[in-house]
Amino acid sequence: MTLLQAAEGGTGMLNIIMMIAIFAVFYFFMIRPQQKKAKELEKYKEGIAKGDQIVTIGGIHGKVTSVQDTTVVIAVEDGKLRIEKSALSIDASTMLNAK
């Protein structure tokens, strides 16, 4: 009976160690990279300046003509659009250089 109880106690500790290991894998391979990417995107949005080429999350390509606190005015082929900074996706020049 005592031998059986000792084996069960070891299994419980092994389960806890495995749960911690699974959490660590999720953190380093999923959560941490997403946080890093979100910080980079936020830094990019704050650094938008007049003349930058941008792409919105809706796929609209344009050139920044003015920047306000929460909005950006971009020039597109047929005119100008005012969009929220939260709708900015990536730097168009970065996307073009990646190809």
N, C-alpha and C positions, 0 to 999 in steps of 0.2 A: 504494500500500500504506500509506503514512504517513497519507494523508487518511482512509482507512478506519479505521485504528486511533484517530485523534483523534475520529472520530464515535462510535465505540464507547465511548470514555472519557466523553464527554459524556452518553451515554445512561445509563451506570451511575450517574453523579452525579445525573441527573434521577430515576432510580428511587429512590435513597436519599432525595432531597428529598421525593418523593411518599409514601414509606413514613412519613417523619417527620410529614408533613402529615396522613396518615390516622390515625396514632397520636394526634396532637394533637386532631383532631376527636372521636375516640372518648373521649379523656380529658375534654374539656370538655363534651361532650353526654351522656355515659353514666356514666363512672366518678365524676366529681366530684359530680354531683347525687345519686347514690346514697350517697356518703360523707356528704354534707351531711344527707340525710334520715335516715340511720342515727344520726348524732350527735344530731339533734333528737329522735328516738324514744328514745334512751338518756337524754337529759336529761329528757324527759317521764316516763320510768319512774322515774327517781331522785327526781322531784318529786311523786310521787303522795302524797296526804295523805288523811286521814279525811274522808269526805263528798264526795269527787270522784266524778263519774259516769264510768264507763269502759266500754269494749267490748273483749272479748278477740279473739284471732285466730280463735277458733271462732264468733264472733258472739254471745256471751253478753253481755247488757247488765246492769250492776249498779252499786251504790253502795258505795264502799269503807267498811268498818267498822273495819278495823285494818290496819296495815302492819308487816311484819317485814323482816328483811334481804333475803330472797330470795322471800318469798311475800306475798300480799295476801288478806285475807278480804273477800269482797263479799257484800252482801245482794241476793238476787234475789227474785222473786215468791214462791216457795215455801220459802224458807229462806236458808241461807248456804253459800257455796262458798269453799274455799281454793284459790287458783291461784298459779302461779309468775309473777313479774314479767315473765319472758321471754315469757309468753303475752298480755301486754297489747298492744293494737293502737293505739287512738286514744282521744282524749278525746271522750266522747259529746256534751258541750255544743258542742264545736267542730264536730262532724259535723252537729248539729241547726242550728247557726247558718249553716252553709254552704248549706243548702237554701233 
